[in-house]
């Protein structure tokens, strides 16, 4: 059992609330797996698997055949341990520090905020690099029509409309959208745009500002040509027809040897003239949106002309898990979204987050772990001592992991 000390618990409870108030992505994530973590102690490196909802094609008429069960199982691994540790000498450490208001504001508040920021940055980087469905035009500010397009695309993708859709956007993206809405003839929207500088709820989304979505700097792609606005050409497919797998091979890039032709997180699309589109997973009918993929690792072309691009999602052209309308033909032209600011529109199922209790230290340490049924996460506060230097060591830890289900999200490019 961990040692339980009144002052230590008080400090942890204070930090816990401040930490929770610094979160955005983590607060809106799906944390249904927390029940599996709740009564155990974990360390980084441990993993829990979870399943996505199964899909079936079904049929019509009296005669029927069994369908194969296609289960998608993904891992959620506890990969991060974030901590902050302070030192206090015997001269400046007082017994009642936990109830000292300057201590709470000057020590607890910045620690809680920094831990929250580290968690948010971790989630945002994972989330941004795995999202492949996109709307908006690189280089063009987000406006109300862009938000409507994101909402419509998510609905076409059968992403639930149940009040659990969110948008995380950078401060300047929010400012542009607020400016676009300031003269809207709606009291709620207009007040938010003018007084708060942004709108909290719009077109089915709850919005929040975040500093942790980075600008996507696109690879060089294909030299020359006449791509659509906001795009570069991305080479010509050479391993078609592609009916499955996670790689697309291209040539005709026309770059110098050793060039970074595609970057991690780049979004590539199949030119509409090649007839490959995203599909509605309810009707299995083709959408107007070109087939989209995200690049899962930097691609450097050895000869400057050819490349093998690792992509997600896995290409599926038939069955219950079909995600594009047809095989990608040989000779298809790829389009690469140019460098752009990133905002993320998503359903809570897109982010699965866990922050379970940690395995506590033992031996001469006061250690308190608090698991919150309300917040569905845990923090640990450890208080130890360096007897050689007569110093108190004051440490707070959070361990966490995140898994991304990108089929429930849409990137908004601007």
N, C-alpha and C positions, 0 to 999 in steps of 0.2 A: 504493500500500500504506500502511496505517496504521503509524505508528511503534509499535514494541513495546518496552515498558520493563518490566523485571522487577518493580519496585515497583508500577507502575500495574496490572499484571495481577494481582498479589497482592491489591490493594485490591478490584478488581472481582470476583475469585473469592469473596472474603469477603462482599461485599454480595449477590452472586448467591444464595448459599445462604440468607442471612437473608431476602432478598426472597421467595424461593420458599416459605419457611416461614410467610410472612404472608398467603398466598393461600388462598382456599377455592373461590369460584366459578371462578376461572381454572384451578385445579388439577383441577377435576372437569369442565371443558369439553372439547368435542371439538376437537382441534387437528390433525386430519388434513391440513389445508391447509398446515401449516408447511413441508412439502416444497417447495411452490411458492414460498415466501419464502426458503428457507434460504440459497441461494447468491447472493442479490441484495441490493442496498441500497435502502431505501425511505424515503420522506418522507410526512408526513401528506397526505391527499387521494388517495392511490393506492388502487385498488380491484381486487379479484379476485372473479370470479363463481364460484359453486358450484351444483351441482344437487341437488335432493332426489330420493329414490328414486321411480321411475315406478310408477304403479298401472295395472292392467288389470282389466276386468270378467270376461273370459273367457266361456265358454259350454259347452254340453253337446250332444253329438250330432255326426254326421259333417259336416253342413253348417256352414260357418264364413264369417264376413266379417271383414275387417281392422278393427282398432280404431285410432282416432286416437291418436297419441302426444301425451300432455299432459305436457310437461316444465315443472317449476317451477324457475326459475333465480333465485337471490337473490344480492345483492351483499354482500361483506364489504369494508368500506372502512377504511383506516387513518385514523382520525379524531382520535386523541388523542396528544399528546406530553407525558409527565409528566417533570419534572426537578427536581433539587435542586442548588443551587450554593452552595459555601462559599468564603470568602476567608481566606487566611492571610498574615500579614505575615512579613517576613524574620526577625523576632525570635521568632515562635512556630512557624515551620515547620521541622521537622527532616528530614534526609535519610531517616532510617529510620522515618518516621511509619507506614508500612504494617505494620510488625511490632511496633508499640508497642501493647500490650494496651489501655491507656486509650483510645487513638485508635480502635481497632476497636470497643470497647464504647460509647464516648461519641459517636462520629461516625458510624460505619458502621451500627450497630444501629438508631438512630432514623431514619436516612435510608432504609434498606431497608424498615423498617416503614411509613414514611409513603408511599413509592412503592407498596408493596403495597396500602395502604389506598385510595389514589387509584384504582388499577386496580379494586379490588373495588367501590368505590362506583360507578364508571362502568358496570361490568357489571350490578350490582344494579338501578340505575335503568332501564337499557334493558330488562332482563329483566322487572322488575315491571310496567312500563307496557304490555308487549306480551302478557302472559299472559291468556287469556280463559276458559279452563276452570277451574272453581272448585268447591270443597266447603267445608263449614263454615258456621257462622252468625255474622255480625257481632255482636259483643258477648258471645259465649259462648266461654269458654276452650277451647283445644284439649285434647282428651283422647284416650285410646287409640282410641276408636271413630272419632274424626275421622281419625286416621292410617289406620285400616283402610278407611275410606270413600275416602280419597285413593288408596290402593293398589288398591282394587276399581275405581274409576273409571278409573285409568290402564290397568288391564288391559282393561277394556271398550273403551277407546280404542285398543287394540292397541299400546300403548307397551311396548317389549321388557322382559321380566323376565330380565335376563342379568347381574345383579349390578352394574349401572351406574345404579341409581336413587339419588337423593340428596334430602335435605331441608335447606334453609337456613332457619333460624328465629331470631327475635330472642331475646335473653336472657330476657325475661319469659315469652315463649311456651314456651321450653324449661323454665323453672322450673315453670310450670303443668303441663306434661306430666310432668315428673319427679315432681311431687307426686302426680299421678294414678297413677303407676306404683310408688311407693315400697314398697307392700305387696304387689306382684306376687310370686307364688310361683315365681320363676325366678331362679336364682342370678346369672346374668349381668345380667339387667335390674335386679334388685333392688340389686346391688352398684353398678351405674352410677348408679342414681337416688339412692342414699344417699351414696356416697363421691365420685363425680365431679360430682354435681348434674345429670347428664343421661345419656341412653342413647346410645351411639355407633351401634348398629345395632338397628333395630326394624322389623318387618313388611316386610322387603325393602328398607329404605332405610338408607343411611349418613347420619347427622345431623351437622350442624355449626352452631355459633352464629355469627351475623353481626349487626353493628350497622348494616348498610347497607340494610336493607329498611325503607322508610318506611310509616307509617300512611297508608292511603288515605282521604282526606277527600272524601266523596261530594258531588256537586252537589245542588242543591235538589230536583231531580226534580219530581214532580207533587204539588201541595198536597192534603191531606186524603185521604179514602178509608180503606180497611181492608186494607193490604198484609199479607203473611205476616211473621212475626217476622224481624227482621234486614233487612227490605227497605223501600223506599219505592216508591210507584207511579211510573211513568216516562213517562206519557203514552199516548195512543192512536194507533196507526199510521194514517197517512193516505195513504201511497203504495203500499199493497198492491194486489194480491198481489205481494210482492217475491220475485223468482225468481233474481236475481243482483245483483252490485254490492256497494258498501261504504257505502251510506247508508240510514238509516231516518228517515223524517219522521214527526213526531208533533204532536198538538195537545192541548188540554184540560189544559195544565200548571197554569194558574191561579196563576202567580207574577207578581211585579212586573216591569215592563219593565226590561231590562238585567240580569236575574238570571243567575248562573252555574247553569244547570240540570243540566249534566253536566260532569264534570271528566275531564281526561286520566287514563286508567287505571281509570275506573269500569267495573264489569261490569254489563251489562244482560241480562235474560232475557225470554223470551216466556212469558206466563202459560200454565200447562198446559191451561187450558180452550180455548186456541186451537189445540192439537194440533200443535205444532212442537217437536221434540225433537232432541237430539244423536243421532248414529248410531255404530254399531260399523263401522269402516272395513274389517273383514274380512267381515262378513255383510251389511252395509248395512241392518241392522235398527235400528229406533228403540230408544233407551235410555230409562230412566226419567227421566234428567236433562233438564230444560228446555233449549231452545236458548240458547246463551250467546255473548255478544260483548263485546269490550272497546272502550271509547271512545278514539279515537286523537288527539283534540285537545279542548281546552276548548270548551264550547258555551255561548254567552251568548244568551239569547232576547231579541230586540229588542222584541217585544210582550209577553213574559212568558207567552204562551200556546202558541206554536208553536216548533218547533226542527227543524233538520236535523242528525242525529247521524252523524258519520263513525265507522265501526266496522271491526273486523277480527275474524274472517277474512272474506275475500270470500265472499259467500253463494253456495253451489252446491247445487242440489237434485236433480241427477241426474248420472249418469256416474261414472267411476272416482274422481273427486275430490269426490264428494258429501260434505257435512259436516253438513247438517241434514235432517230427515226430510220436510219439505214446504215449500212456499212460505209466507211470512209473510202472513197474510190482512189485508185492510183491516179496521180496527177492532180489531186485536189489542191487548191490554193489555200494556205493557212493565212489568217489575219492575226496580228499581234497587237493587243491594246497598248497604246503608247503610255509613257509615264503619267501617273495620275495620283491624285489624292484619294484616299480610301475611307469610305464610311461603310458600315455594315448594318443591313436590315436583316433581322432574324427572328425566328421563333425560339422560345425557351429550350426546345428540344435540340437546338443546334449546339449547345454547350453543356456538357456534362462535367460538373465540377465536384471535387471532394477535398475536404480538409479534415482528415481524421485525427484522433488523439495520437500523440507521439509516444514512443517508448521513453519514459522519463529517466533522468540520471539518478544514480543512487550514491550514498555515502557522503555525509556532511553537507547535503544539499536540501534546502526547502524547495519542493517541487509541487506545483499545483496545476492540474489540467482542468480546463473548463470546456465541456461540450454543451452547446446550446441546441435544444430541440427546436427553438424558434428560428435561429439562424442556420442550423444544420451544419455547423463547423466547430472546430476545436482550436484552442490556443493553450500553450503551456508557458508558465512563468517559473523560472528557476532562480533561486537566490543562494549563492555560495560564497566562499571566502578564500582569499589568498593569505594564509597565515604568515608567510615569509615577509610580505610587504604590508600586512595589516590593512588589507583592502577588501571591500565587499564587491562581489560580482553580481550584477543584476541583469538577467537575460530573459528575453521573450522569443518564443519560436512558433512558427506555423509551418506544417508540412502540407503539401497539396499536390494534386494532379488534375489534369483536364483532358477530356476527349472531345473531339469535334465531329459533329454530324453535319457536314457541309450541305447536304441536300435540303436542309431546313434554313438556309441562309442565302442572301443575295448581296453581292458587293455593289456599292454605289460609287461609280467612278466620276471624278470631276477634275 
